């Protein structure tokens, strides 16, 4: 038998030891055994997430909260709608923008369909019954969020909020609106019923001393937010008629039909209410709600609005005051898709981290903070709020969260060039409020201006945007 030399034996042990090291690896300071040996880039050393914040001022809150969550750097740039152009899409990993500008964002190739990794998770997670798969996160979003997050058949954004409008009043009965509350679309002749309803409401609100000077003062100094609110109120009234099903346009020729009887009825009702109650019909939604809540005595008051989450928690609605009739809220809600959305940038090279940031935005903790800064962000329906001590807030949220089904957004102006269409309509409504007898004539002029704008954009360009935005195309 041949004897193995000591030198060969020594080399054999060395070879065996190297083999073991290559398979198991060896511990290094700060590195767990079994970890991959390929070094990874620390989050703080990665390229920053580039966030475009369109027409909102949440950058300081976002920076502060994200820095406590991740070392991944972020860069936030604020832009206005006037700056919105396709070259900006090269600079954005994440867009946060008003839902009303969705059509423009798509037309300018700024955003992509929402990745699954960006949808986040519900606030209240419950284990599903054994053997049954849990519903997707998007199915657990409130119906109003789902409506705002979709454009045609595509899920294009994470909805940060979409507060709905309601009618609210003191000493003016809203009971006549109840027959128009049709969650199952059971009401056929909405327009005839709506005509009787608004006539009854206007009669019940008579006797209130209007303040024409205050109305003129408010009209002469309206802000963009107030103009948007006036348009929303006009569309809320129109939604009580058959306009809810018919929409703004004759889709065959793509001609506006704002001078139809349904829209004339809405303009007439708006003009009378604005003349009587300028503090609630010519102001923002939050201002209007606060005015209603603070009304004293037997003063008549009515508004179409939603409450602000930023209101002081000690603000009372004096429902139980002996000097004031209880606050009334209509059962009818309408979704103007007026909240904020978050989308992944079309040309981002950081889809994964952009999706992580968007999913983080939907966490209850982030929503809670941002809801206190902007009415365009909402908490999850089951999420506690310090405003729950306010009875008006609780009543509104119960109604706001009632509907579980998505509706077509037929009367939501969020197609391409939405700001221009809304501005033309706002100018028209302010003219009608000052000259109520000209409602049909002014709305016909508005239709012609809309048609001219449509033609300037190009029918082939804007047709799919209008059809997808209003829900007539899936």
VOVOKOL-441765 format. One record per residue (C-alpha): x, y, z; residue in three letters. Coordinates in steps of 0.25 Angstrom, whole numbers, padded with zeros to 4 digits, always signed. Layout:
<recs>
XYZala;...
</recs>
This chain:
<recs>
+0000+0000+0000unk;+0005+0013-0004unk;+0008+0023+0007unk;+0002+0037+0005unk;+0013+0048+0007unk;+0011+0059+0018unk;+0012+0070+0007unk;+0000+0064-0001unk;-0008+0062+0012unk;-0006+0076+0016unk;-0010+0081+0002unk;-0022+0072+0003unk;-0027+0078+0016unk;-0025+0092+0010unk;-0033+0089-0002unk;-0044+0083+0007unk;-0045+0095+0016unk;-0046+0104+0004unk;-0057+0096-0002unk;-0065+0097+0012unk;-0063+0112+0012unk;-0068+0113-0003unk;-0081+0106+0001unk;-0084+0111+0015unk;-0077+0125+0014unk;-0070+0131+0026unk;-0075+0141+0036unk;-0072+0156+0034unk;-0074+0167+0044unk;-0088+0173+0042unk;-0092+0162+0033unk;-0101+0150+0036unk;-0096+0136+0033unk;-0102+0131+0020unk;-0104+0145+0014unk;-0101+0147+0000unk;-0087+0152-0002unk;-0091+0162-0013unk;-0091+0176-0007unk;-0104+0184-0007unk;-0106+0199-0009unk;-0111+0205+0004unk;-0124+0213+0003unk;-0118+0226+0006unk;-0108+0224-0006unk;-0118+0221-0016unk;-0124+0232-0026unk;-0135+0240-0020unk;-0149+0238-0023unk;-0154+0249-0031unk;-0168+0254-0027unk;-0176+0264-0035unk;-0186+0271-0026unk;-0197+0277-0035unk;-0205+0289-0030unk;-0203+0285-0015unk;-0194+0289-0003unk;-0191+0276+0004unk;-0176+0275+0002unk;-0172+0278+0016unk;-0181+0268+0022unk;-0177+0257+0012unk;-0162+0260+0014unk;-0163+0260+0029unk;-0171+0247+0030unk;-0163+0239+0019unk;-0150+0243+0026unk;-0155+0235+0038unk;-0159+0223+0030unk;-0147+0221+0020unk;-0133+0226+0017unk;-0137+0226+0002unk;-0135+0241-0002unk;-0147+0248-0008unk;-0148+0261-0017unk;-0161+0268-0018unk;-0164+0279-0028unk;-0177+0287-0028unk;-0183+0290-0042unk;-0195+0298-0046unk;-0205+0293-0057unk;-0199+0304-0066unk;-0186+0298-0065unk;-0191+0284-0068unk;-0185+0279-0081unk;-0180+0266-0086unk;-0165+0269-0084unk;-0168+0268-0069unk;-0171+0253-0070unk;-0156+0251-0072unk;-0153+0257-0058unk;-0164+0249-0049unk;-0164+0236-0042unk;-0177+0239-0035unk;-0188+0249-0038unk;-0198+0254-0027unk;-0209+0262-0034unk;-0223+0266-0034unk;-0232+0255-0040unk;-0239+0266-0048unk;-0226+0267-0056unk;-0225+0252-0059unk;-0229+0254-0074unk;-0217+0264-0076unk;-0208+0254-0069unk;-0211+0243-0078unk;-0211+0252-0091unk;-0197+0257-0087unk;-0192+0243-0084unk;-0188+0247-0070unk;-0194+0234-0063unk;-0195+0219-0064unk;-0205+0209-0060unk;-0204+0206-0045unk;-0195+0194-0042unk;-0200+0184-0032unk;-0189+0187-0022unk;-0194+0202-0021unk;-0208+0199-0016unk;-0204+0198-0001unk;-0212+0191+0009unk;-0226+0194+0016unk;-0226+0201+0029unk;-0234+0190+0036unk;-0228+0176+0032unk;-0237+0164+0036unk;-0234+0150+0034unk;-0242+0144+0023unk;-0250+0131+0026unk;-0242+0118+0024unk;-0243+0114+0010unk;-0247+0127+0004unk;-0237+0137-0002unk;-0237+0151+0003unk;-0243+0162-0006unk;-0232+0170-0013unk;-0229+0183-0007unk;-0235+0191-0018unk;-0248+0184-0015unk;-0247+0189-0001unk;-0246+0204-0005unk;-0259+0212-0003unk;-0267+0212-0016unk;-0264+0227-0018unk;-0249+0225-0017unk;-0250+0213-0028unk;-0258+0223-0037unk;-0247+0233-0036unk;-0236+0224-0038unk;-0241+0218-0051unk;-0240+0224-0065unk;-0248+0216-0074unk;-0244+0201-0071unk;-0231+0205-0065unk;-0227+0206-0051unk;-0218+0218-0052unk;-0215+0223-0038unk;-0216+0221-0023unk;-0227+0230-0018unk;-0223+0238-0006unk;-0238+0244-0005unk;-0251+0247-0012unk;-0260+0254-0003unk;-0275+0254-0008unk;-0284+0266-0007unk;-0297+0266+0000unk;-0308+0277+0003unk;-0308+0282+0017unk;-0318+0292+0023unk;-0324+0299+0035unk;-0338+0303+0036unk;-0340+0299+0021unk;-0346+0285+0019unk;-0338+0275+0010unk;-0349+0264+0011unk;-0354+0266-0003unk;-0340+0261-0008unk;-0343+0247-0002unk;-0350+0242-0015unk;-0338+0244-0023unk;-0329+0236-0014unk;-0328+0223-0023unk;-0317+0214-0020unk;-0323+0204-0029unk;-0326+0214-0041unk;-0340+0212-0038unk;-0345+0226-0042unk;-0348+0227-0056unk;-0353+0241-0058unk;-0343+0249-0050unk;-0344+0262-0057unk;-0359+0264-0054unk;-0357+0260-0040unk;-0345+0269-0039unk;-0353+0281-0044unk;-0363+0279-0033unk;-0353+0277-0022unk;-0345+0289-0025unk;-0357+0297-0026unk;-0361+0293-0012unk;-0348+0296-0006unk;-0347+0310-0012unk;-0361+0312-0007unk;-0357+0307+0007unk;-0345+0316+0007unk;-0353+0329+0004unk;-0354+0339+0014unk;-0340+0340+0016unk;-0334+0354+0014unk;-0324+0353+0003unk;-0311+0362+0003unk;-0309+0367-0011unk;-0297+0375-0007unk;-0290+0363-0001unk;-0293+0355-0013unk;-0286+0365-0022unk;-0275+0366-0013unk;-0272+0351-0013unk;-0274+0350-0028unk;-0264+0361-0031unk;-0253+0354-0023unk;-0255+0339-0025unk;-0243+0330-0024unk;-0240+0318-0032unk;-0245+0309-0021unk;-0258+0317-0020unk;-0260+0316-0035unk;-0258+0301-0034unk;-0268+0300-0023unk;-0279+0308-0031unk;-0277+0298-0043unk;-0278+0286-0033unk;-0291+0291-0027unk;-0297+0293-0041unk;-0293+0279-0045unk;-0299+0274-0032unk;-0312+0280-0035unk;-0311+0274-0049unk;-0308+0261-0044unk;-0322+0260-0037unk;-0328+0261-0052unk;-0326+0252-0064unk;-0314+0259-0067unk;-0307+0249-0058unk;-0310+0238-0068unk;-0308+0247-0081unk;-0295+0254-0078unk;-0290+0267-0084unk;-0288+0263-0099unk;-0296+0257-0111unk;-0285+0246-0112unk;-0289+0244-0127unk;-0284+0258-0131unk;-0277+0262-0118unk;-0285+0274-0117unk;-0288+0280-0103unk;-0302+0280-0098unk;-0302+0290-0086unk;-0314+0297-0091unk;-0323+0285-0089unk;-0335+0286-0079unk;-0327+0278-0068unk;-0315+0288-0068unk;-0324+0300-0069unk;-0332+0295-0057unk;-0319+0294-0049unk;-0314+0308-0053unk;-0328+0314-0049unk;-0328+0307-0035unk;-0313+0311-0033unk;-0315+0326-0037unk;-0327+0327-0027unk;-0319+0320-0016unk;-0307+0328-0018unk;-0315+0341-0018unk;-0321+0337-0004unk;-0309+0330+0002unk;-0296+0336-0004unk;-0288+0331+0008unk;-0291+0317+0005unk;-0292+0317-0010unk;-0281+0326-0014unk;-0270+0321-0005unk;-0262+0308-0004unk;-0268+0295+0001unk;-0261+0296+0015unk;-0265+0311+0017unk;-0279+0308+0013unk;-0280+0296+0023unk;-0274+0304+0034unk;-0285+0315+0031unk;-0296+0305+0032unk;-0290+0299+0045unk;-0289+0313+0052unk;-0303+0318+0048unk;-0311+0323+0060unk;-0325+0324+0064unk;-0336+0322+0053unk;-0328+0327+0042unk;-0330+0319+0029unk;-0318+0314+0022unk;-0315+0303+0012unk;-0302+0299+0005unk;-0296+0288-0004unk;-0283+0285+0001unk;-0274+0275+0010unk;-0268+0278+0024unk;-0253+0280+0026unk;-0244+0270+0033unk;-0236+0282+0037unk;-0247+0289+0045unk;-0244+0291+0060unk;-0248+0278+0068unk;-0256+0287+0078unk;-0265+0293+0067unk;-0279+0290+0071unk;-0291+0289+0061unk;-0301+0293+0072unk;-0311+0282+0068unk;-0316+0282+0082unk;-0317+0297+0084unk;-0331+0301+0087unk;-0329+0313+0079unk;-0326+0306+0066unk;-0333+0295+0058unk;-0325+0282+0056unk;-0316+0281+0044unk;-0321+0274+0032unk;-0313+0266+0022unk;-0319+0260+0009unk;-0318+0246+0006unk;-0313+0249-0008unk;-0298+0249-0010unk;-0290+0252-0022unk;-0275+0249-0025unk;-0268+0261-0032unk;-0255+0253-0032unk;-0249+0265-0026unk;-0238+0258-0017unk;-0223+0255-0019unk;-0217+0243-0027unk;-0203+0237-0027unk;-0198+0231-0039unk;-0185+0225-0044unk;-0178+0233-0054unk;-0178+0228-0069unk;-0163+0229-0071unk;-0158+0225-0057unk;-0146+0216-0056unk;-0150+0213-0041unk;-0163+0207-0042unk;-0161+0198-0030unk;-0157+0210-0021unk;-0168+0218-0027unk;-0178+0208-0024unk;-0173+0206-0010unk;-0175+0221-0007unk;-0189+0221-0013unk;-0193+0209-0004unk;-0187+0216+0008unk;-0196+0228+0005unk;-0208+0219+0007unk;-0204+0215+0021unk;-0214+0220+0032unk;-0203+0228+0039unk;-0200+0236+0026unk;-0214+0238+0023unk;-0217+0243+0037unk;-0207+0254+0036unk;-0209+0258+0022unk;-0224+0259+0024unk;-0222+0269+0034unk;-0215+0278+0024unk;-0224+0276+0012unk;-0238+0273+0009unk;-0233+0265-0003unk;-0228+0254+0005unk;-0237+0245+0013unk;-0235+0235+0025unk;-0239+0221+0023unk;-0254+0219+0026unk;-0251+0211+0039unk;-0240+0220+0043unk;-0243+0228+0056unk;-0243+0243+0055unk;-0242+0254+0066unk;-0254+0261+0058unk;-0263+0249+0062unk;-0267+0257+0074unk;-0274+0267+0064unk;-0288+0262+0061unk;-0289+0268+0047unk;-0276+0261+0044unk;-0281+0248+0048unk;-0294+0249+0041unk;-0287+0253+0028unk;-0277+0242+0029unk;-0288+0232+0031unk;-0294+0237+0018unk;-0281+0238+0011unk;-0278+0224+0013unk;-0291+0218+0011unk;-0290+0214-0004unk;-0282+0202-0007unk;-0284+0202-0023unk;-0276+0210-0033unk;-0284+0220-0042unk;-0281+0225-0055unk;-0275+0239-0054unk;-0284+0245-0065unk;-0284+0259-0059unk;-0269+0259-0054unk;-0261+0269-0063unk;-0247+0262-0062unk;-0245+0259-0077unk;-0233+0266-0085unk;-0233+0281-0083unk;-0242+0280-0071unk;-0238+0293-0065unk;-0241+0301-0078unk;-0255+0294-0078unk;-0258+0297-0064unk;-0253+0312-0065unk;-0262+0314-0076unk;-0274+0308-0069unk;-0270+0316-0056unk;-0271+0329-0064unk;-0284+0326-0069unk;-0290+0322-0056unk;-0285+0335-0049unk;-0292+0343-0061unk;-0305+0335-0059unk;-0305+0337-0044unk;-0305+0352-0047unk;-0315+0351-0058unk;-0324+0339-0055unk;-0333+0342-0066unk;-0322+0339-0076unk;-0319+0325-0072unk;-0323+0317-0085unk;-0316+0328-0094unk;-0303+0328-0085unk;-0303+0312-0085unk;-0304+0312-0100unk;-0293+0322-0101unk;-0285+0313-0092unk;-0288+0301-0100unk;-0282+0308-0113unk;-0270+0312-0105unk;-0268+0297-0101unk;-0270+0293-0115unk;-0259+0302-0120unk;-0250+0297-0109unk;-0253+0283-0113unk;-0250+0286-0128unk;-0237+0293-0124unk;-0232+0281-0117unk;-0236+0272-0128unk;-0248+0262-0128unk;-0239+0250-0130unk;-0231+0254-0118unk;-0241+0258-0108unk;-0252+0247-0111unk;-0246+0236-0104unk;-0242+0245-0092unk;-0257+0249-0091unk;-0262+0235-0092unk;-0253+0229-0082unk;-0254+0240-0072unk;-0269+0240-0072unk;-0270+0225-0072unk;-0277+0224-0085unk;-0265+0216-0090unk;-0259+0203-0083unk;
</recs>
